[in-house]
C-alpha cells in the first residue's frame, strides 16, 4: 500500500515538506527494531522518528502478509511481538505529534488484474469473511488498544468495503481498478485513501 500512497501524497501535498521513511512490518521505532529485520534503514528510522515533534506523522501499517489464516503467518505476529511493539510505537509518536494511522487494506487471492483479464467483471470478497480472518481480528484488537490522544485512524477497509457494494469489499469497479496485484493499491486506489488523509489533515489544521 505504501508505494502508491507515497506517490499520491507527493502530488497532492507538494506544497508541504514531506519526509518518507520506508520499512516493513519488522521495523518498529523507539529502539524496538526486531533483530530479524534485514532492512538497511532501520537505524535511521529509529533515530529520525525519535527526534521529531509537533509534526503530522502518517503511519502506514501495511501488514497484509500477517492477516491470512495461515499458521506460519499468525506465528510471525507472535514472533514480531506486534501486540506489544506496535502500540508502543504509535503511542510514543502521538505524545508529541498528530498521528494519522492507516489501517490494513483488504487483500485478494489471486492477482486482481489477472482475474479481470480472465473475464471476471468485478473482483470482490465478502466483508464478513475479511473481518473474521484471525489475523485481521488480531490487528483490530491492536487498533482498539491504542491511546486515542492525538491519534486519527483512517479506516482504509471502509473505503473499499460496504461503500461501492453492500457487504462486499471491491478491488475494482467497471471503470476503475483499485489494486495492481493481490495486495497493493493502484494509483486510483491510492487516490481514494489520500483523499481521506487530506480530510483528516484539514481537520487537524482547523483545531
Protein Blocks (a to p, Z undefined) as FASTA:
>chain_A
ZZmmmmmmmmmmmmpccddddddfkbceehiacfkbcbfklmmmmmmmmmgghiacdddd
dfklmmpccfklmmmmmmnommmmmmmmmmmmmmmpccddddddddddddfklmmmnopa
bgcddfklmmmpmklmmmmmmmmmpcfehpacddfklmmgoklpghiacfbdfkbcfbfb
fkbccfklmmmmmmmmmmmmmmmmmZZ
